[in-house]
Amino acid sequence: METTADKLKYHVSATVKSLACSGALRRRIIDMGITPGATIILRKKAPLGDPLEFNVRGYELSIRKSEAEKIVVIDGRGGKE
């Protein structure tokens, strides 16, 4: 099931499909290790939902919700609830 990283459920593994952004934001996200094919897992959300903490390539990474909305992922559940 294709979605964006900000809509992932807690502790569900997903694979990055693409980045829906360009320019400096795209470069920043790639520099953090979020590249197509990488596996990400949502670990935590701040009380008001921003920022979000993901496990990416073995480390914890906090990013803004607005940035997570640009990361297109394939949900690891395979579309099953």
Sequence and secondary structure as in RCSB ss.txt:
>XXXX:A:sequence
METTADKLKYHVSATVKSLACSGALRRRIIDMGITPGATIILRKKAPLGDPLEFNVRGYELSIRKSEAEKIVVID
GRGGKE
>XXXX:A:secstr
 EEEGGG  TT EEEEEEE   HHHHHHHHHTT  TT EEEEEEE TTS SEEEEETTEEEEE HHHHTTEEEEE
TTTT  
